[in-house]
């Protein structure tokens, strides 16, 4: 299996590039949807699901992904955009 196949399946190229060995083969860890995993399995790619404990799952869910930022609250995106226009 090539890195290109993983990229076409929707894997993050930046993360993938950090894991691929310079030569030969090696394991990589990916975050895939069920559809992506199914497509790769259909092409003969052997996948192993990595399970996390319920406690870890709940901790990660509560922490969020750190991407969401509110729009209207103080310090939110609306405030930042207004400052960028003025500044």
PDB file of N, CA, C and O in Angstrom:
ATOM      1  N   UNK A   1       0.846  -1.169   0.000  1.00  0.00           N
ATOM      2  CA  UNK A   1       0.000   0.000   0.000  1.00  0.00           C
ATOM      3  C   UNK A   1       0.893   1.234   0.000  1.00  0.00           C
ATOM      4  O   UNK A   1       1.933   1.264   0.658  1.00  0.00           O
ATOM      5  N   UNK A   2       0.486   2.217  -0.723  1.00  0.00           N
ATOM      6  CA  UNK A   2       1.277   3.437  -0.804  1.00  0.00           C
ATOM      7  C   UNK A   2       0.624   4.554   0.000  1.00  0.00           C
ATOM      8  O   UNK A   2      -0.558   4.507   0.340  1.00  0.00           O
ATOM      9  N   UNK A   3       1.449   5.566   0.291  1.00  0.00           N
ATOM     10  CA  UNK A   3       0.921   6.751   0.964  1.00  0.00           C
ATOM     11  C   UNK A   3      -0.132   7.440   0.128  1.00  0.00           C
ATOM     12  O   UNK A   3      -1.060   8.045   0.665  1.00  0.00           O
ATOM     13  N   UNK A   4       0.005   7.352  -1.193  1.00  0.00           N
ATOM     14  CA  UNK A   4      -0.993   7.987  -2.075  1.00  0.00           C
ATOM     15  C   UNK A   4      -2.380   7.382  -1.867  1.00  0.00           C
ATOM     16  O   UNK A   4      -3.389   8.088  -1.887  1.00  0.00           O
ATOM     17  N   UNK A   5      -2.414   6.079  -1.670  1.00  0.00           N
ATOM     18  CA  UNK A   5      -3.707   5.418  -1.450  1.00  0.00           C
ATOM     19  C   UNK A   5      -4.344   5.958  -0.172  1.00  0.00           C
ATOM     20  O   UNK A   5      -5.553   6.188  -0.131  1.00  0.00           O
ATOM     21  N   UNK A   6      -3.550   6.160   0.859  1.00  0.00           N
ATOM     22  CA  UNK A   6      -4.074   6.695   2.113  1.00  0.00           C
ATOM     23  C   UNK A   6      -4.533   8.137   1.947  1.00  0.00           C
ATOM     24  O   UNK A   6      -5.549   8.541   2.513  1.00  0.00           O
ATOM     25  N   UNK A   7      -3.781   8.910   1.170  1.00  0.00           N
ATOM     26  CA  UNK A   7      -4.189  10.292   0.913  1.00  0.00           C
ATOM     27  C   UNK A   7      -5.506  10.341   0.155  1.00  0.00           C
ATOM     28  O   UNK A   7      -6.373  11.156   0.469  1.00  0.00           O
ATOM     29  N   UNK A   8      -5.662   9.478  -0.838  1.00  0.00           N
ATOM     30  CA  UNK A   8      -6.925   9.441  -1.599  1.00  0.00           C
ATOM     31  C   UNK A   8      -8.091   9.023  -0.717  1.00  0.00           C
ATOM     32  O   UNK A   8      -9.234   9.399  -0.975  1.00  0.00           O
ATOM     33  N   UNK A   9      -7.808   8.253   0.314  1.00  0.00           N
ATOM     34  CA  UNK A   9      -8.864   7.816   1.233  1.00  0.00           C
ATOM     35  C   UNK A   9      -9.235   8.915   2.221  1.00  0.00           C
ATOM     36  O   UNK A   9     -10.222   8.792   2.946  1.00  0.00           O
ATOM     37  N   UNK A  10      -8.440   9.998   2.254  1.00  0.00           N
ATOM     38  CA  UNK A  10      -8.772  11.116   3.124  1.00  0.00           C
ATOM     39  C   UNK A  10      -7.852  11.291   4.308  1.00  0.00           C
ATOM     40  O   UNK A  10      -8.147  12.094   5.193  1.00  0.00           O
ATOM     41  N   UNK A  11      -6.734  10.561   4.359  1.00  0.00           N
ATOM     42  CA  UNK A  11      -5.793  10.722   5.465  1.00  0.00           C
ATOM     43  C   UNK A  11      -5.127  12.090   5.382  1.00  0.00           C
ATOM     44  O   UNK A  11      -4.939  12.629   4.292  1.00  0.00           O
ATOM     45  N   UNK A  12      -4.777  12.641   6.520  1.00  0.00           N
ATOM     46  CA  UNK A  12      -4.106  13.936   6.595  1.00  0.00           C
ATOM     47  C   UNK A  12      -2.659  13.757   6.146  1.00  0.00           C
ATOM     48  O   UNK A  12      -1.896  13.034   6.787  1.00  0.00           O
ATOM     49  N   UNK A  13      -2.283  14.404   5.059  1.00  0.00           N
ATOM     50  CA  UNK A  13      -0.949  14.248   4.498  1.00  0.00           C
ATOM     51  C   UNK A  13       0.155  14.713   5.421  1.00  0.00           C
ATOM     52  O   UNK A  13       1.240  14.131   5.425  1.00  0.00           O
ATOM     53  N   UNK A  14      -0.097  15.752   6.205  1.00  0.00           N
ATOM     54  CA  UNK A  14       0.925  16.254   7.126  1.00  0.00           C
ATOM     55  C   UNK A  14       1.218  15.218   8.196  1.00  0.00           C
ATOM     56  O   UNK A  14       2.377  14.902   8.465  1.00  0.00           O
ATOM     57  N   UNK A  15       0.171  14.694   8.802  1.00  0.00           N
ATOM     58  CA  UNK A  15       0.351  13.680   9.838  1.00  0.00           C
ATOM     59  C   UNK A  15       0.944  12.397   9.251  1.00  0.00           C
ATOM     60  O   UNK A  15       1.814  11.769   9.855  1.00  0.00           O
ATOM     61  N   UNK A  16       0.474  12.028   8.096  1.00  0.00           N
ATOM     62  CA  UNK A  16       0.951  10.812   7.455  1.00  0.00           C
ATOM     63  C   UNK A  16       2.437  10.922   7.136  1.00  0.00           C
ATOM     64  O   UNK A  16       3.186   9.968   7.347  1.00  0.00           O
ATOM     65  N   UNK A  17       2.865  12.057   6.638  1.00  0.00           N
ATOM     66  CA  UNK A  17       4.257  12.255   6.277  1.00  0.00           C
ATOM     67  C   UNK A  17       5.209  12.109   7.444  1.00  0.00           C
ATOM     68  O   UNK A  17       6.358  11.702   7.267  1.00  0.00           O
ATOM     69  N   UNK A  18       4.746  12.433   8.624  1.00  0.00           N
ATOM     70  CA  UNK A  18       5.589  12.307   9.822  1.00  0.00           C
ATOM     71  C   UNK A  18       5.781  10.851  10.221  1.00  0.00           C
ATOM     72  O   UNK A  18       6.717  10.534  10.955  1.00  0.00           O
ATOM     73  N   UNK A  19       4.916   9.963   9.754  1.00  0.00           N
ATOM     74  CA  UNK A  19       4.947   8.581  10.200  1.00  0.00           C
ATOM     75  C   UNK A  19       5.576   7.621   9.198  1.00  0.00           C
ATOM     76  O   UNK A  19       6.053   6.552   9.580  1.00  0.00           O
ATOM     77  N   UNK A  20       5.579   7.989   7.929  1.00  0.00           N
ATOM     78  CA  UNK A  20       6.078   7.064   6.911  1.00  0.00           C
ATOM     79  C   UNK A  20       7.592   6.920   6.994  1.00  0.00           C
ATOM     80  O   UNK A  20       8.306   7.919   7.082  1.00  0.00           O
ATOM     81  N   UNK A  21       8.083   5.692   6.968  1.00  0.00           N
ATOM     82  CA  UNK A  21       9.530   5.497   6.985  1.00  0.00           C
ATOM     83  C   UNK A  21      10.146   5.928   5.654  1.00  0.00           C
ATOM     84  O   UNK A  21       9.469   5.933   4.627  1.00  0.00           O
ATOM     85  N   UNK A  22      11.432   6.290   5.673  1.00  0.00           N
ATOM     86  CA  UNK A  22      12.102   6.705   4.443  1.00  0.00           C
ATOM     87  C   UNK A  22      12.196   5.552   3.451  1.00  0.00           C
ATOM     88  O   UNK A  22      12.074   5.755   2.243  1.00  0.00           O
ATOM     89  N   UNK A  23      12.414   4.342   3.962  1.00  0.00           N
ATOM     90  CA  UNK A  23      12.502   3.156   3.101  1.00  0.00           C
ATOM     91  C   UNK A  23      11.676   2.038   3.707  1.00  0.00           C
ATOM     92  O   UNK A  23      11.477   1.971   4.920  1.00  0.00           O
ATOM     93  N   UNK A  24      11.210   1.178   2.848  1.00  0.00           N
ATOM     94  CA  UNK A  24      10.486   0.001   3.324  1.00  0.00           C
ATOM     95  C   UNK A  24       9.078   0.297   3.775  1.00  0.00           C
ATOM     96  O   UNK A  24       8.428   1.222   3.287  1.00  0.00           O
ATOM     97  N   UNK A  25       8.625  -0.493   4.702  1.00  0.00           N
ATOM     98  CA  UNK A  25       7.253  -0.355   5.202  1.00  0.00           C
ATOM     99  C   UNK A  25       7.276  -0.113   6.702  1.00  0.00           C
ATOM    100  O   UNK A  25       8.292  -0.313   7.368  1.00  0.00           O
ATOM    101  N   UNK A  26       6.159   0.313   7.203  1.00  0.00           N
ATOM    102  CA  UNK A  26       6.035   0.540   8.632  1.00  0.00           C
ATOM    103  C   UNK A  26       4.602   0.859   8.985  1.00  0.00           C
ATOM    104  O   UNK A  26       3.808   1.199   8.109  1.00  0.00           O
ATOM    105  N   UNK A  27       4.260   0.755  10.253  1.00  0.00           N
ATOM    106  CA  UNK A  27       2.888   1.052  10.675  1.00  0.00           C
ATOM    107  C   UNK A  27       2.641   2.554  10.707  1.00  0.00           C
ATOM    108  O   UNK A  27       3.553   3.339  10.966  1.00  0.00           O
ATOM    109  N   UNK A  28       1.412   2.939  10.443  1.00  0.00           N
ATOM    110  CA  UNK A  28       0.977   4.323  10.578  1.00  0.00           C
ATOM    111  C   UNK A  28      -0.323   4.330  11.365  1.00  0.00           C
ATOM    112  O   UNK A  28      -1.085   3.364  11.335  1.00  0.00           O
ATOM    113  N   UNK A  29      -0.567   5.418  12.062  1.00  0.00           N
ATOM    114  CA  UNK A  29      -1.802   5.560  12.821  1.00  0.00           C
ATOM    115  C   UNK A  29      -2.625   6.644  12.170  1.00  0.00           C
ATOM    116  O   UNK A  29      -2.152   7.764  11.977  1.00  0.00           O
ATOM    117  N   UNK A  30      -3.873   6.309  11.827  1.00  0.00           N
ATOM    118  CA  UNK A  30      -4.756   7.229  11.126  1.00  0.00           C
ATOM    119  C   UNK A  30      -6.077   7.356  11.861  1.00  0.00           C
ATOM    120  O   UNK A  30      -6.496   6.445  12.575  1.00  0.00           O
ATOM    121  N   UNK A  31      -6.716   8.476  11.680  1.00  0.00           N
ATOM    122  CA  UNK A  31      -8.080   8.673  12.151  1.00  0.00           C
ATOM    123  C   UNK A  31      -8.958   8.631  10.911  1.00  0.00           C
ATOM    124  O   UNK A  31      -8.895   9.526  10.068  1.00  0.00           O
ATOM    125  N   UNK A  32      -9.774   7.593  10.802  1.00  0.00           N
ATOM    126  CA  UNK A  32     -10.606   7.391   9.617  1.00  0.00           C
ATOM    127  C   UNK A  32     -12.067   7.287  10.013  1.00  0.00           C
ATOM    128  O   UNK A  32     -12.399   6.850  11.115  1.00  0.00           O
ATOM    129  N   UNK A  33     -12.936   7.695   9.096  1.00  0.00           N
ATOM    130  CA  UNK A  33     -14.355   7.437   9.285  1.00  0.00           C
ATOM    131  C   UNK A  33     -14.609   5.977   8.944  1.00  0.00           C
ATOM    132  O   UNK A  33     -13.745   5.312   8.371  1.00  0.00           O
ATOM    133  N   UNK A  34     -15.770   5.482   9.287  1.00  0.00           N
ATOM    134  CA  UNK A  34     -16.123   4.117   8.938  1.00  0.00           C
ATOM    135  C   UNK A  34     -16.111   3.905   7.434  1.00  0.00           C
ATOM    136  O   UNK A  34     -15.706   2.847   6.952  1.00  0.00           O
ATOM    137  N   UNK A  35     -16.556   4.914   6.695  1.00  0.00           N
ATOM    138  CA  UNK A  35     -16.582   4.825   5.229  1.00  0.00           C
ATOM    139  C   UNK A  35     -15.162   4.750   4.661  1.00  0.00           C
ATOM    140  O   UNK A  35     -14.891   3.952   3.763  1.00  0.00           O
ATOM    141  N   UNK A  36     -14.267   5.576   5.182  1.00  0.00           N
ATOM    142  CA  UNK A  36     -12.877   5.561   4.718  1.00  0.00           C
ATOM    143  C   UNK A  36     -12.224   4.209   5.016  1.00  0.00           C
ATOM    144  O   UNK A  36     -11.547   3.637   4.162  1.00  0.00           O
ATOM    145  N   UNK A  37     -12.434   3.713   6.223  1.00  0.00           N
ATOM    146  CA  UNK A  37     -11.858   2.420   6.600  1.00  0.00           C
ATOM    147  C   UNK A  37     -12.414   1.309   5.706  1.00  0.00           C
ATOM    148  O   UNK A  37     -11.674   0.430   5.265  1.00  0.00           O
ATOM    149  N   UNK A  38     -13.705   1.355   5.447  1.00  0.00           N
ATOM    150  CA  UNK A  38     -14.316   0.338   4.585  1.00  0.00           C
ATOM    151  C   UNK A  38     -13.751   0.357   3.179  1.00  0.00           C
ATOM    152  O   UNK A  38     -13.520  -0.692   2.579  1.00  0.00           O
ATOM    153  N   UNK A  39     -13.525   1.568   2.648  1.00  0.00           N
ATOM    154  CA  UNK A  39     -12.965   1.683   1.304  1.00  0.00           C
ATOM    155  C   UNK A  39     -11.557   1.099   1.249  1.00  0.00           C
ATOM    156  O   UNK A  39     -11.205   0.407   0.294  1.00  0.00           O
ATOM    157  N   UNK A  40     -10.760   1.378   2.265  1.00  0.00           N
ATOM    158  CA  UNK A  40      -9.403   0.836   2.289  1.00  0.00           C
ATOM    159  C   UNK A  40      -9.414  -0.685   2.453  1.00  0.00           C
ATOM    160  O   UNK A  40      -8.643  -1.391   1.803  1.00  0.00           O
ATOM    161  N   UNK A  41     -10.287  -1.180   3.320  1.00  0.00           N
ATOM    162  CA  UNK A  41     -10.393  -2.637   3.480  1.00  0.00           C
ATOM    163  C   UNK A  41     -10.807  -3.287   2.161  1.00  0.00           C
ATOM    164  O   UNK A  41     -10.334  -4.371   1.818  1.00  0.00           O
ATOM    165  N   UNK A  42     -11.694  -2.616   1.425  1.00  0.00           N
ATOM    166  CA  UNK A  42     -12.137  -3.135   0.133  1.00  0.00           C
ATOM    167  C   UNK A  42     -11.003  -3.217  -0.882  1.00  0.00           C
ATOM    168  O   UNK A  42     -11.087  -3.973  -1.849  1.00  0.00           O
ATOM    169  N   UNK A  43      -9.947  -2.445  -0.664  1.00  0.00           N
ATOM    170  CA  UNK A  43      -8.778  -2.473  -1.551  1.00  0.00           C
ATOM    171  C   UNK A  43      -7.688  -3.396  -1.011  1.00  0.00           C
ATOM    172  O   UNK A  43      -6.574  -3.434  -1.533  1.00  0.00           O
ATOM    173  N   UNK A  44      -8.022  -4.132   0.033  1.00  0.00           N
ATOM    174  CA  UNK A  44      -7.067  -5.099   0.571  1.00  0.00           C
ATOM    175  C   UNK A  44      -6.144  -4.577   1.650  1.00  0.00           C
ATOM    176  O   UNK A  44      -5.194  -5.260   2.034  1.00  0.00           O
ATOM    177  N   UNK A  45      -6.406  -3.373   2.149  1.00  0.00           N
ATOM    178  CA  UNK A  45      -5.557  -2.812   3.202  1.00  0.00           C
ATOM    179  C   UNK A  45      -5.970  -3.425   4.535  1.00  0.00           C
ATOM    180  O   UNK A  45      -7.150  -3.446   4.883  1.00  0.00           O
ATOM    181  N   UNK A  46      -4.993  -3.920   5.268  1.00  0.00           N
ATOM    182  CA  UNK A  46      -5.266  -4.515   6.576  1.00  0.00           C
ATOM    183  C   UNK A  46      -5.238  -3.404   7.631  1.00  0.00           C
ATOM    184  O   UNK A  46      -4.224  -2.729   7.805  1.00  0.00           O
ATOM    185  N   UNK A  47      -6.346  -3.225   8.322  1.00  0.00           N
ATOM    186  CA  UNK A  47      -6.467  -2.192   9.353  1.00  0.00           C
ATOM    187  C   UNK A  47      -6.713  -2.832  10.708  1.00  0.00           C
ATOM    188  O   UNK A  47      -7.387  -3.857  10.814  1.00  0.00           O
ATOM    189  N   UNK A  48      -6.165  -2.223  11.726  1.00  0.00           N
ATOM    190  CA  UNK A  48      -6.415  -2.657  13.098  1.00  0.00           C
ATOM    191  C   UNK A  48      -6.982  -1.471  13.847  1.00  0.00           C
ATOM    192  O   UNK A  48      -6.362  -0.410  13.906  1.00  0.00           O
ATOM    193  N   UNK A  49      -8.150  -1.651  14.414  1.00  0.00           N
ATOM    194  CA  UNK A  49      -8.776  -0.555  15.151  1.00  0.00           C
ATOM    195  C   UNK A  49      -8.123  -0.416  16.512  1.00  0.00           C
ATOM    196  O   UNK A  49      -7.942  -1.398  17.232  1.00  0.00           O
ATOM    197  N   UNK A  50      -7.777   0.795  16.851  1.00  0.00           N
ATOM    198  CA  UNK A  50      -7.182   1.078  18.148  1.00  0.00           C
ATOM    199  C   UNK A  50      -8.290   1.579  19.060  1.00  0.00           C
ATOM    200  O   UNK A  50      -8.946   2.578  18.763  1.00  0.00           O
ATOM    201  N   UNK A  51      -8.491   0.899  20.140  1.00  0.00           N
ATOM    202  CA  UNK A  51      -9.558   1.259  21.079  1.00  0.00           C
ATOM    203  C   UNK A  51      -8.979   2.050  22.243  1.00  0.00           C
ATOM    204  O   UNK A  51      -7.869   1.781  22.703  1.00  0.00           O
ATOM    205  N   UNK A  52      -9.738   3.016  22.706  1.00  0.00           N
ATOM    206  CA  UNK A  52      -9.366   3.753  23.913  1.00  0.00           C
ATOM    207  C   UNK A  52     -10.386   3.422  24.991  1.00  0.00           C
ATOM    208  O   UNK A  52     -11.519   3.045  24.691  1.00  0.00           O
ATOM    209  N   UNK A  53      -9.982   3.564  26.236  1.00  0.00           N
ATOM    210  CA  UNK A  53     -10.884   3.267  27.343  1.00  0.00           C
ATOM    211  C   UNK A  53     -12.032   4.281  27.361  1.00  0.00           C
ATOM    212  O   UNK A  53     -11.924   5.371  26.798  1.00  0.00           O
ATOM    213  N   UNK A  54     -13.109   3.909  28.006  1.00  0.00           N
ATOM    214  CA  UNK A  54     -14.259   4.807  28.132  1.00  0.00           C
ATOM    215  C   UNK A  54     -13.852   6.080  28.874  1.00  0.00           C
ATOM    216  O   UNK A  54     -14.327   7.167  28.544  1.00  0.00           O
ATOM    217  N   UNK A  55     -12.981   5.952  29.867  1.00  0.00           N
ATOM    218  CA  UNK A  55     -12.513   7.114  30.623  1.00  0.00           C
ATOM    219  C   UNK A  55     -11.744   8.071  29.713  1.00  0.00           C
ATOM    220  O   UNK A  55     -11.956   9.282  29.774  1.00  0.00           O
ATOM    221  N   UNK A  56     -10.863   7.546  28.876  1.00  0.00           N
ATOM    222  CA  UNK A  56     -10.103   8.386  27.953  1.00  0.00           C
ATOM    223  C   UNK A  56     -11.032   9.026  26.932  1.00  0.00           C
ATOM    224  O   UNK A  56     -10.890  10.206  26.611  1.00  0.00           O
ATOM    225  N   UNK A  57     -11.984   8.247  26.422  1.00  0.00           N
ATOM    226  CA  UNK A  57     -12.946   8.771  25.451  1.00  0.00           C
ATOM    227  C   UNK A  57     -13.710   9.948  26.057  1.00  0.00           C
ATOM    228  O   UNK A  57     -13.859  10.983  25.407  1.00  0.00           O
ATOM    229  N   UNK A  58     -14.190   9.807  27.275  1.00  0.00           N
ATOM    230  CA  UNK A  58     -14.949  10.880  27.927  1.00  0.00           C
ATOM    231  C   UNK A  58     -14.078  12.107  28.185  1.00  0.00           C
ATOM    232  O   UNK A  58     -14.546  13.237  28.041  1.00  0.00           O
ATOM    233  N   UNK A  59     -12.818  11.898  28.563  1.00  0.00           N
ATOM    234  CA  UNK A  59     -11.913  13.010  28.807  1.00  0.00           C
ATOM    235  C   UNK A  59     -11.643  13.777  27.513  1.00  0.00           C
ATOM    236  O   UNK A  59     -11.647  15.008  27.502  1.00  0.00           O
ATOM    237  N   UNK A  60     -11.411  13.051  26.433  1.00  0.00           N
ATOM    238  CA  UNK A  60     -11.151  13.691  25.147  1.00  0.00           C
ATOM    239  C   UNK A  60     -12.381  14.423  24.629  1.00  0.00           C
ATOM    240  O   UNK A  60     -12.276  15.518  24.076  1.00  0.00           O
ATOM    241  N   UNK A  61     -13.545  13.811  24.812  1.00  0.00           N
ATOM    242  CA  UNK A  61     -14.786  14.441  24.361  1.00  0.00           C
ATOM    243  C   UNK A  61     -15.036  15.743  25.128  1.00  0.00           C
ATOM    244  O   UNK A  61     -15.459  16.740  24.543  1.00  0.00           O
ATOM    245  N   UNK A  62     -14.776  15.728  26.427  1.00  0.00           N
ATOM    246  CA  UNK A  62     -14.989  16.921  27.246  1.00  0.00           C
ATOM    247  C   UNK A  62     -13.999  18.026  26.884  1.00  0.00           C
ATOM    248  O   UNK A  62     -14.334  19.208  26.957  1.00  0.00           O
ATOM    249  N   UNK A  63     -12.793  17.648  26.497  1.00  0.00           N
ATOM    250  CA  UNK A  63     -11.773  18.639  26.160  1.00  0.00           C
ATOM    251  C   UNK A  63     -12.057  19.296  24.819  1.00  0.00           C
ATOM    252  O   UNK A  63     -11.641  20.433  24.598  1.00  0.00           O
ATOM    253  N   UNK A  64     -12.748  18.618  23.928  1.00  0.00           N
ATOM    254  CA  UNK A  64     -13.008  19.161  22.602  1.00  0.00           C
ATOM    255  C   UNK A  64     -11.755  19.094  21.751  1.00  0.00           C
ATOM    256  O   UNK A  64     -10.718  18.600  22.195  1.00  0.00           O
ATOM    257  N   UNK A  65     -11.851  19.587  20.544  1.00  0.00           N
ATOM    258  CA  UNK A  65     -10.703  19.507  19.647  1.00  0.00           C
ATOM    259  C   UNK A  65      -9.897  20.793  19.617  1.00  0.00           C
ATOM    260  O   UNK A  65      -8.885  20.866  18.920  1.00  0.00           O
ATOM    261  N   UNK A  66     -10.316  21.794  20.347  1.00  0.00           N
ATOM    262  CA  UNK A  66      -9.562  23.036  20.401  1.00  0.00           C
ATOM    263  C   UNK A  66      -9.726  23.907  19.168  1.00  0.00           C
ATOM    264  O   UNK A  66      -9.042  24.922  19.037  1.00  0.00           O
ATOM    265  N   UNK A  67     -10.613  23.532  18.267  1.00  0.00           N
ATOM    266  CA  UNK A  67     -10.770  24.269  17.021  1.00  0.00           C
ATOM    267  C   UNK A  67     -11.899  25.291  17.128  1.00  0.00           C
ATOM    268  O   UNK A  67     -11.784  26.394  16.593  1.00  0.00           O
ATOM    269  N   UNK A  68     -12.965  24.947  17.796  1.00  0.00           N
ATOM    270  CA  UNK A  68     -14.132  25.824  17.866  1.00  0.00           C
ATOM    271  C   UNK A  68     -13.808  27.107  18.597  1.00  0.00           C
ATOM    272  O   UNK A  68     -13.191  27.091  19.662  1.00  0.00           O
ATOM    273  N   UNK A  69     -14.225  28.214  18.020  1.00  0.00           N
ATOM    274  CA  UNK A  69     -14.153  29.511  18.679  1.00  0.00           C
ATOM    275  C   UNK A  69     -15.503  30.192  18.501  1.00  0.00           C
ATOM    276  O   UNK A  69     -16.067  30.177  17.408  1.00  0.00           O
ATOM    277  N   UNK A  70     -16.019  30.784  19.564  1.00  0.00           N
ATOM    278  CA  UNK A  70     -17.311  31.456  19.453  1.00  0.00           C
ATOM    279  C   UNK A  70     -17.216  32.670  18.544  1.00  0.00           C
ATOM    280  O   UNK A  70     -16.149  33.259  18.375  1.00  0.00           O
ATOM    281  N   UNK A  71     -18.344  33.030  17.968  1.00  0.00           N
ATOM    282  CA  UNK A  71     -18.385  34.172  17.054  1.00  0.00           C
ATOM    283  C   UNK A  71     -18.654  35.474  17.806  1.00  0.00           C
ATOM    284  O   UNK A  71     -17.916  36.445  17.637  1.00  0.00           O
ATOM    285  N   UNK A  72     -19.694  35.508  18.629  1.00  0.00           N
ATOM    286  CA  UNK A  72     -20.158  36.778  19.201  1.00  0.00           C
ATOM    287  C   UNK A  72     -19.557  37.134  20.552  1.00  0.00           C
ATOM    288  O   UNK A  72     -19.510  38.317  20.889  1.00  0.00           O
ATOM    289  N   UNK A  73     -19.109  36.198  21.320  1.00  0.00           N
ATOM    290  CA  UNK A  73     -18.609  36.524  22.665  1.00  0.00           C
ATOM    291  C   UNK A  73     -17.322  37.337  22.603  1.00  0.00           C
ATOM    292  O   UNK A  73     -16.617  37.339  21.593  1.00  0.00           O
ATOM    293  N   UNK A  74     -17.033  38.024  23.696  1.00  0.00           N
ATOM    294  CA  UNK A  74     -15.785  38.791  23.811  1.00  0.00           C
ATOM    295  C   UNK A  74     -14.604  37.883  23.501  1.00  0.00           C
ATOM    296  O   UNK A  74     -14.494  36.782  24.039  1.00  0.00           O
ATOM    297  N   UNK A  75     -13.736  38.350  22.642  1.00  0.00           N
ATOM    298  CA  UNK A  75     -12.589  37.546  22.234  1.00  0.00           C
ATOM    299  C   UNK A  75     -12.907  36.564  21.130  1.00  0.00           C
ATOM    300  O   UNK A  75     -12.041  35.800  20.704  1.00  0.00           O
ATOM    301  N   UNK A  76     -14.151  36.578  20.660  1.00  0.00           N
ATOM    302  CA  UNK A  76     -14.568  35.662  19.595  1.00  0.00           C
ATOM    303  C   UNK A  76     -14.137  36.165  18.230  1.00  0.00           C
ATOM    304  O   UNK A  76     -13.449  37.179  18.110  1.00  0.00           O
ATOM    305  N   UNK A  77     -14.548  35.448  17.217  1.00  0.00           N
ATOM    306  CA  UNK A  77     -14.150  35.761  15.844  1.00  0.00           C
ATOM    307  C   UNK A  77     -14.649  37.129  15.375  1.00  0.00           C
ATOM    308  O   UNK A  77     -13.929  37.846  14.680  1.00  0.00           O
ATOM    309  N   UNK A  78     -15.878  37.493  15.752  1.00  0.00           N
ATOM    310  CA  UNK A  78     -16.418  38.796  15.349  1.00  0.00           C
ATOM    311  C   UNK A  78     -15.540  39.923  15.908  1.00  0.00           C
ATOM    312  O   UNK A  78     -15.211  40.876  15.201  1.00  0.00           O
ATOM    313  N   UNK A  79     -15.177  39.802  17.159  1.00  0.00           N
ATOM    314  CA  UNK A  79     -14.334  40.794  17.816  1.00  0.00           C
ATOM    315  C   UNK A  79     -12.962  40.851  17.145  1.00  0.00           C
ATOM    316  O   UNK A  79     -12.437  41.938  16.903  1.00  0.00           O
ATOM    317  N   UNK A  80     -12.382  39.697  16.846  1.00  0.00           N
ATOM    318  CA  UNK A  80     -11.084  39.645  16.198  1.00  0.00           C
ATOM    319  C   UNK A  80     -11.119  40.271  14.808  1.00  0.00           C
ATOM    320  O   UNK A  80     -10.206  41.007  14.431  1.00  0.00           O
ATOM    321  N   UNK A  81     -12.181  39.977  14.041  1.00  0.00           N
ATOM    322  CA  UNK A  81     -12.283  40.537  12.687  1.00  0.00           C
ATOM    323  C   UNK A  81     -12.431  42.057  12.739  1.00  0.00           C
ATOM    324  O   UNK A  81     -11.853  42.760  11.911  1.00  0.00           O
ATOM    325  N   UNK A  82     -13.197  42.570  13.699  1.00  0.00           N
ATOM    326  CA  UNK A  82     -13.369  44.005  13.843  1.00  0.00           C
ATOM    327  C   UNK A  82     -12.029  44.673  14.181  1.00  0.00           C
ATOM    328  O   UNK A  82     -11.719  45.744  13.660  1.00  0.00           O
ATOM    329  N   UNK A  83     -11.258  44.054  15.032  1.00  0.00           N
ATOM    330  CA  UNK A  83      -9.943  44.592  15.382  1.00  0.00           C
ATOM    331  C   UNK A  83      -9.012  44.565  14.184  1.00  0.00           C
ATOM    332  O   UNK A  83      -8.237  45.502  13.989  1.00  0.00           O
ATOM    333  N   UNK A  84      -9.069  43.524  13.386  1.00  0.00           N
ATOM    334  CA  UNK A  84      -8.213  43.412  12.212  1.00  0.00           C
ATOM    335  C   UNK A  84      -8.523  44.509  11.200  1.00  0.00           C
ATOM    336  O   UNK A  84      -7.612  45.032  10.558  1.00  0.00           O
ATOM    337  N   UNK A  85      -9.803  44.863  11.050  1.00  0.00           N
ATOM    338  CA  UNK A  85     -10.209  45.891  10.096  1.00  0.00           C
ATOM    339  C   UNK A  85      -9.740  47.260  10.586  1.00  0.00           C
ATOM    340  O   UNK A  85      -9.218  48.060   9.810  1.00  0.00           O
ATOM    341  N   UNK A  86      -9.929  47.518  11.863  1.00  0.00           N
ATOM    342  CA  UNK A  86      -9.570  48.797  12.439  1.00  0.00           C
ATOM    343  C   UNK A  86      -8.049  48.942  12.539  1.00  0.00           C
ATOM    344  O   UNK A  86      -7.497  49.989  12.201  1.00  0.00           O
ATOM    345  N   UNK A  87      -7.377  47.885  13.005  1.00  0.00           N
ATOM    346  CA  UNK A  87      -5.931  47.945  13.265  1.00  0.00           C
ATOM    347  C   UNK A  87      -5.154  47.878  12.029  1.00  0.00           C
ATOM    348  O   UNK A  87      -3.924  47.916  12.070  1.00  0.00           O
TER     349      UNK A  87
END
